């Protein structure tokens, strides 16, 4: 047991859990030992890992969730559910700060922290990782959670669960639903995995067949294409050959019939079958300015991956004579640009951060040489807005011109048909305080779009939300997009009465 000076409240909790520090571990201390793995566990997991009967474990865990005048609580609870799980959500116990400090002292685990998981996706992922770990241990296999695999000095990829089976170390990754917004994370993870295995000798102890357990709803059709796209990006970057293999299976199916050593029930994941696209440089001053060090390199890698996708879609738009196919590619680009910064858990959605990645992609799109004429028109219209702005309705009309004559016209859209774009002013009680865009797309047109992000958000489709954001961004961020200055910053030359 590590001799560590604890704060008074944690000392009180330690005295309750382990009254005699010189004696063997108490039942409460043994009950809490599974929490040294990840800082959280269900009652079933605690029972399996500690050997304590489930009913007793459940009672004692609930007791440790209560505080008193003499001591703080060691645990608190939240609910989580894995996809495919029936019945009520599972009660998950998480360490409090005091509980983590006590376990640091009892089990000499200085890096243990109380898990502050406020996002449901993060919580479910942590619970799923703990479930796979518990099942492996219960089956008699040694296992580690979130194990860093080092390469190139201090670089590493963090494996969710590593199981020792058949004389090998087998990596299990547990993944949630993905979309284009999470593509950068997937690309970065796979690139790190590739670099790690490149650094390993042939025939090493770590199995190059990496297992991915997807915790997905039954009707999910977006996640696998995102991972296939990420594989393709890493393949293009690496020269066409990966140093490892990916094999996938749904998490709930694996838990029903786990195969810890073989690949029974798994399917090989292959890269998206699309020809490599040449990379074009992209200005990144605005993106990089808010980051330093390793963050900059990671963000540049993200932008390179996204730039390849954007260029491929752009060429599709420019080279297609069939307008229906151009419509499909057009909305794919709009969704790609929008979702670079707008996805569940992003800093934009959580903290109203500036959507830097989306703005960089939109700027790159507007300034592509194949869009030179469109850019000239947009810049001219923006300048016209500066010189003719006489009121709110004038701005509204100018914005409508920017949308239809400057942007949509160059993509082959007219003002009639199933694509409707309205520039709106805030109504009484409307929470927004600026001019905004409302986009509606007819059912026939949406059926043309085969975007892997074609999902419903409230009463809007993602294509509608994405296009509305792109159109608004041209008015909200003209300087960052290279379209001109904002109206209140533009220098206007006004002639004065009586002046020559």
C-alpha positions, 0 to 999 in steps of 0.5 A: 500500500502506498503511503500517501498524504490524503485530504481530510475527506478522503482520509475519512473515506479510507478509514471507512473502507480499510479501517486497519491499513496493516491488515488484509484488504477488507471486503469493501476494498476488494469490492472496489479493486475492479475500479482501478481498471477504468474507474467505472463498472457495473455490479455484474462486472464487479461481481465477476472480477472480485469474486463477490456474490452479486447480491452482496456486491450490489448492496455494498456498491449502493452503500458506497454511493451514499455520503454521511457526516463522517465520510464522502461517497466513493461512487456515484451512478449513471445509466448506460445501454449497449446496442442490442441490450434488452430491458432497462439500462444498466446502472454504472458506478463511477468513482468520485474524486475521493474514491479515486484518491482512496484507491490510489493509496490502497492499490498504488495506482497513481494515474487513476482518476475519477472518470468525468464522463458527461457525454453519453457516447463516451460513457457507453464506450467506457462501459463497453470497453469494461464489458469486453475486458471483464468477459476476457478475464472471466474466460481466463485470459489476461487483459489490459485496458487502454494500453498505449502501444509506442512507436517512434519514441514517444508516439503511441496508439492507445488500444482499447483492450489487449487480450493475451491468448494463444501466446499472442497479444490481440487488440480489440477496439470498441467503436461507436457509430461514426459519420463524416464528422468523426472521420478525422479521428478514425483516419488518425487512429488507423494511421497511428496503428499502421505506424505502430505495426511498421515499427514491429518486427515480423512475427512479433507477439502482437497480432496484426489482425486487429478486431473491431467490435462495433456498438451499432444500432441495427439500422446503422448504414453509415459507420462501415463506409466511414471506416472504409473511407478512412482505410482508403485515406491511410492506404493512399498516404502509406503508398498502397499497403497497410501493415495490419488487417481490420476484422469487424463484428457487432459488439452484442453478437460477439458478447453472445459468442466470443472468440478470443483467439480466432476470427469466428463471426468476424468480417475483413474490412476492406478500403473503399474501392475508389481510385486515389486522388492527387492531393492539392495544398490548402491554406491553413493559417486560420486553422493552425493559429489556435493550435500548437505542437502535436495538435498542429500536425494532427490537424494538418493530417486531418485536413489532408484526408478531408482535402482528398475527399473534397477534390474527388467530389469536386471533380465529379461535379465538374465532369458530369453532364447529367444534372441529376448526378451533379446534384448528388455530388453537390450535396455530398460536398455540402455535407462533407464541408458542414460535418467537418466541424458539426457533429455530436460532441464537437467543440462547435456543438458543445462550446460554440467554438469557431467551425474552423475545419468547415471554414477551411474546407469551404474556403478551399472549395470556393478558391479552387481554380475550377471555381474561379468564375464563381469566386469572382462573382461572389466577391463582386456581389459582396462588394456590391453589398458594401456599397448598396447596404441601406437597411435590413431589407437591402441586406436581405435582398443582397444576400438572396442575390449572393445565394442564387446568382453567385453560388447556386447558379454556378452549380446549375440550379435555377429558382424554380423546382424542388430546391427552395432557399429562403432568406429569413428575418427573425420573427417575434420570439425567434431565438436567432437574432440575425438573418438566416437561411431556410433550405428545403429540398424536394423528396425527388431531389433527396432521393438522388443523394446517396450521401452516407450521412443521409439522416434525419435531424429533427424535421430537417435532412442533413443535406438541407442543414449543410447547404443552409450553413454553407450559404450563411457562412458566406455572409457571416465569415466573408473575410475568412473565406476570402470573399471580402470584408464584413460590411461594417469593416469595409471602407465606403466612399460616400460623396458629401453634398456640396463637395466636389 
